[in-house]
Amino acid sequence: MQGSCLCGAVEFRVEAISPKAYRCHCSLCRKQGGASSNLAIIVEAQNFSWITGREHISSYVRPTSFRSDFCARCGSPVPNPLRTTAYYWVPAGLLDDLETLEIGARLYTASKASWETIPSDAPHFETVPKLSQLIELLSPRRQ
């Protein structure tokens, strides 16, 4: 499946997408995306590739290591590596033709916006679980 930024300058491909995403309610994600929360998927690095436009990507990194990569032309957030792990953070809204996606976890619910009501459709975490636990929650159920 392919994805792109708003202007199309940055394009990427992801393979083997899990049908589950996570929604982050922290203040940094609110400011990054301008919404009450951020919907994203986690993709193994081996299943992620850039098609075009890497030269248009700019980054902002806070001293806490929070990283925001974005298209320098249109400002859309774009995928970025999850620190030093073998995974990429991919904003779900950038994906083309995503047929189904469900919420597998809700993160940083303790710092949600005061005006936001969070549904009980997925496990809630006041902060963030270990990456291994989050990946397990987002993985398709094995039968």
N, C-alpha and C positions, 0 to 999 in steps of 0.2 A: 504494500500500500504506500502511496506517496502522500506527501504533505508539503505545504509551502507557507510562506509568510503572506501578509496582506497584499503586497505589491508583486509577489511572485519572483522576486530576485533571489530568494533563498529557497531551494527545494531539497528534499531529502526523501529517503525510502526507509521503511521499516518492514521487517518480516516477522512472522510468528507473534502477532499481537495477542495479548491476553484480552479476554472480553471484559476485564475489570480494570477500573481506574481508581484513583484516590482523589479526594477533594481536600485541599488544605485551606484552613480558615485563619491562618496566622496574619498578622498585620503586614508583614513583608509581601506576602502573596497578594493581599488586597491592594497594596500600593503598586505592585508590579503590573497587575492586570486591570486595576480599576473596577473590580467587582468584589462581591462579598467573599468569594473563595476562588480557588484555582483548581481546575480539573486537569489531571495529567495521568499519563501512563509511564511505566518504567520499562525500558527495553534493554535487553542485553546488548552490549557493544557489538558483538558479532552479528546481530540482527539489525544494525543501524548503519546507514551510509548516506553521505552527502551526495547530491546529484549536481548541484550548481550553487554558486553564490557565497561560498565560505568567505570570500573577500569582503562581503557586505556585512559580516557579523561583527558587532562590537560587544564588549563585556563590561559589566560593572560587578565588582566583587567587594563585599563589605568585610571589615576586619573579622567578623564572625564566620567567614567563609561562605556566606550566602552569595550565590552567584546568579546573575541575570544576564543571559545572552539575548541579543535582540538584533533585528535587521536595522542597519544604520540608515536605510532609505525610508522605511515606513514605520519603524518603531515596534513592530510585532515581536513579542517574545519568541525565541526559537529554541530548539532543543539544545541541551548542554550536558556535558558529562557530569555524573554525580560524583563530585570530588575525585578521589583516587580509586573508585570502584570500577568494575567492568560493566557499568550500566549508564544509560542515558535517560535524562528526564525529558519527556516529550509532552508539550501542551496538547491536550486532546483536540482542541478546536482548530488546530492546524492540519489535521488529517483529512484527506479527501475520501469521500464515500465510505465512511465508517458506519457499518450497518447496525451493530449493536454494541452497547457499552453500558455496564452497570457500575455502581459505586461499590467498591470492595472495602473501603476504609475511609474514615473522616479523621483528619489530623488537626492538631492544635485547636481543638474545640474550646479549650479554656481561654483562648485569646480571640474568640470570634467577635465580630462586630456586635455592639450592644443591641442593634436593631434586627439582627439575624436570628431566625428560628431554625434550628438544625433538625431535620427529620431523623427518625431512628431506623433508617434503611440499611445501615451498615455499622460495623464496629466503630466505636468512637475512642479517640485517644486524646487526652488533655494536652499532650505534647506530641512526640513522634516515637513510634516503636523502633526497635532495631531494624535495620534494613532487611535482614533475613526474615524477620517476622512479617514485615510489610510485603515482601515478595511472595511469601507463602499465602497471605491473605488475598493477593491479587492473582494468584495462579489459578488456572481452571481446576475444578474439583476432579480428582481421579476416582474412577468407580471400579 
